[in-house]
Amino acid sequence: MARLSVIVGTYNYLKYLKLVLYSLERQSFRDFEVIVADDGSDAEVGEWLSGYSPSYPIKHLWQEDCGFRKCRILNRAVATATGEYIVFIDADCIVARDFLAVHWGARKPGTFLGGRRVMMNRAVSEAVTKEMIAAGRFDGLSLWGVWQSLLGRTKYYEECLRLLGRVRGETPFSLLGSNFSLHKRDIMSVNGFDEEYESRGGGEDTDIALRLRVAGVKMASVRYLALEFHLGHEIVEAKSKSAKLFKKKEGAIKGPADAKNVKSSLAAVKQKGRK
């Protein structure tokens, strides 16, 4: 059993998934497993993963493609995780070599951690290679990264300025589900992600952040420390539906009982465990 479980949410685009998994192979923190939470990718993803033998234990969980059901597969991954601590990333996010070490080192009881990410445009993202990751271009500030930023090919490159982590401290910001960690017992206590969110847009991330806080789990920052680079791609689905659903639910989340009153397959898993 690993001490830490990394859950990687994915849907198709195998090229990016390979790069993300390679960035995990380079981690300085080694006691972890990876669970690929697959929301219905085509067969090529599963076929490649079946022959993939990284330096860490890896599991592939797949569900049929019936539209955006990321929350459902993430909950299944949480139930499967053997680690006491869970880090969530997405399969379009390359992480720095010390990414897991930062999350693990900053963990505290009753606290969930959030960070942000550098955004790369699609042209730059498509040109990223394993060799570039191995050379450390995504481990912090680099001349290559500064140049891409000056050319307008990246946004938020200041997220690599680790000194800002000390200067800005716990300045509030919204949670990103792709740079998020917490103890397994804490996410289980609120029954995980609300599976009623069936449209991308970030409402599911805002929702679980609110429910955790209402349940007494505080948010802390690993911004500027847990570095992550988002690989640009096209998203054709509108994001407004997810945001509207959160606005509809927000007012009803007032106490610990409300925090776990969600549509979630994890509730059944917990109930089965009590028998």
BELNORPE-V861259 format. One record per run of one state. SS is the DSSP state (H for helix, E for strand, C for the rest). FROM is the first residue (numbers start at 1). TO is the last residue. Records with the same first field share a line. If there is no record, write none. Layout:
SS->FROM-TO / FROM-TO
This chain:
C->1-3 / 11-13 / 26-31 / 39-42 / 51-56 / 63-69 / 81-84 / 91-92 / 96-98 / 107-110 / 115-117 / 121-121 / 127-129 / 135-142 / 151-153 / 156-156 / 161-162 / 169-179 / 190-202 / 215-217 / 222-227 / 231-239 / 251-255 / 260-264 / 275-275
E->4-10 / 32-38 / 57-62 / 85-90 / 93-95 / 111-114 / 118-120 / 154-155 / 180-183 / 218-221 / 228-230
H->14-25 / 43-50 / 70-80 / 99-106 / 122-126 / 130-134 / 143-150 / 157-160 / 163-168 / 184-189 / 203-214 / 240-250 / 256-259 / 265-274
